[in-house]
């Protein structure tokens, strides 16, 4: 039961990440001058794909967090949690003239992804007596 609670917590954190990225995008378009800056930028298919991945990956990870076996779940959340934490910190430091609302949103994504890494790192180890007769390879399936 403890693992199910942990899986649900991590899934909710990934959903929080996706919703926060949506809020960040909406608030960016409302900010004065941002739309004008966007017209000056060249947004190609690569940039649109990257932006889409910032929503898609957290949503997929929310689903995988409740469906993957423990070992694969732990590693996937640790790896992608670290990747998104680094990307969010980079985004936070590279953004120019952030309003308080953007600081709150981007800052919360840093905290949320760091929590994902923390929960995955602290994933309870299974004792050999509580494991099934199957091998470690079953965790990956």
C-alpha positions in Angstrom: 0.0 0.0 0.0 2.9 2.3 0.7 4.1 2.1 -2.9 0.6 2.9 -4.2 0.5 6.1 -2.1 4.0 7.0 -3.4 3.0 6.4 -7.0 -0.1 8.6 -6.6 2.0 11.4 -5.0 4.5 11.3 -7.9 1.7 11.2 -10.5 0.1 14.2 -8.9 3.4 16.1 -8.9 3.8 15.4 -12.7 0.3 16.6 -13.3 1.1 19.7 -11.3 4.1 20.3 -13.6 1.9 20.0 -16.7 -0.7 22.4 -15.3 2.0 24.9 -14.1 3.5 24.9 -17.6 0.1 25.7 -19.1 -0.4 28.5 -16.6 3.1 29.8 -17.4 2.3 29.9 -21.1 -1.1 31.6 -20.6 0.4 34.2 -18.3 3.3 34.8 -20.7 0.8 35.7 -23.4 -1.0 38.1 -21.1 2.2 39.9 -20.1 2.7 43.2 -22.0 5.4 43.1 -24.7 5.7 39.3 -24.8 3.4 38.9 -27.8 5.5 41.6 -29.6 8.7 39.7 -28.7 7.2 36.5 -30.0 6.5 38.1 -33.4 10.2 38.9 -33.6 11.3 35.4 -32.8 11.4 32.7 -35.4 9.4 29.8 -34.0 9.9 26.8 -36.2 8.7 23.2 -35.9 11.6 22.3 -33.7 10.7 24.9 -31.1 7.0 23.9 -31.2 8.0 20.3 -30.7 10.2 21.3 -27.7 7.3 23.3 -26.2 4.9 20.4 -26.7 7.3 18.0 -25.0 7.1 20.2 -21.9 3.5 19.3 -21.6 3.5 15.8 -23.1 6.3 14.3 -21.0 4.8 15.2 -17.6 1.4 13.9 -18.6 3.0 10.6 -19.8 5.0 10.4 -16.6 1.9 10.9 -14.5 0.4 7.8 -16.2 3.6 5.8 -16.1 4.1 6.6 -12.4 1.0 4.6 -11.5 1.5 1.8 -14.0 5.2 0.9 -14.1 6.8 -1.7 -11.9 8.7 -0.3 -8.9 12.2 -0.5 -10.2 11.5 1.0 -13.6 9.2 3.6 -12.0 11.9 4.7 -9.6 14.5 5.1 -12.3 12.3 6.8 -14.8 11.1 9.3 -12.2 14.7 10.0 -11.0 16.1 10.5 -14.4 13.3 12.6 -15.9 12.8 14.5 -12.6 16.5 15.5 -12.7 16.2 16.5 -16.3 13.2 18.7 -15.7 14.6 20.2 -12.5 17.7 21.3 -14.5 15.6 22.6 -17.4 13.4 24.5 -15.0 16.3 26.0 -13.1 17.8 27.0 -16.5 14.5 28.6 -17.6 14.2 30.4 -14.3 17.7 31.9 -14.5 17.5 32.7 -18.3 14.1 34.4 -18.3 14.4 38.2 -18.4 12.3 40.6 -16.3 10.1 38.0 -14.6 7.0 39.2 -12.9 6.1 37.9 -9.5 3.5 35.6 -11.1 6.1 34.0 -13.3 8.5 33.6 -10.4 5.8 31.8 -8.5 5.0 29.5 -11.4 8.5 28.7 -12.6 9.8 28.5 -9.0 7.0 26.0 -8.1 8.0 23.8 -11.1 11.6 23.6 -9.7 10.3 22.6 -6.3 7.8 20.0 -7.8 10.4 18.3 -10.0 12.9 18.3 -7.1 10.2 16.6 -5.0 9.7 14.0 -7.7 13.4 13.2 -7.6 13.3 13.1 -3.8 10.3 10.7 -3.7 11.9 8.4 -6.3 15.2 8.5 -4.4 13.5 7.5 -1.2 11.5 4.7 -2.8 11.3 1.9 -0.3 13.5 -1.1 -1.1 11.7 -4.4 -1.3 13.0 -7.2 0.9 13.8 -10.5 -0.7 11.1 -12.2 1.4 8.4 -9.9 0.1 9.5 -10.2 -3.6 7.8 -12.6 -5.9 9.5 -15.6 -7.4 10.2 -13.6 -10.6 13.5 -12.0 -11.4 14.5 -8.3 -11.5 13.7 -8.4 -15.2 10.0 -8.5 -14.4 10.3 -5.0 -12.9 11.2 -3.7 -16.4 8.1 -5.2 -18.0 
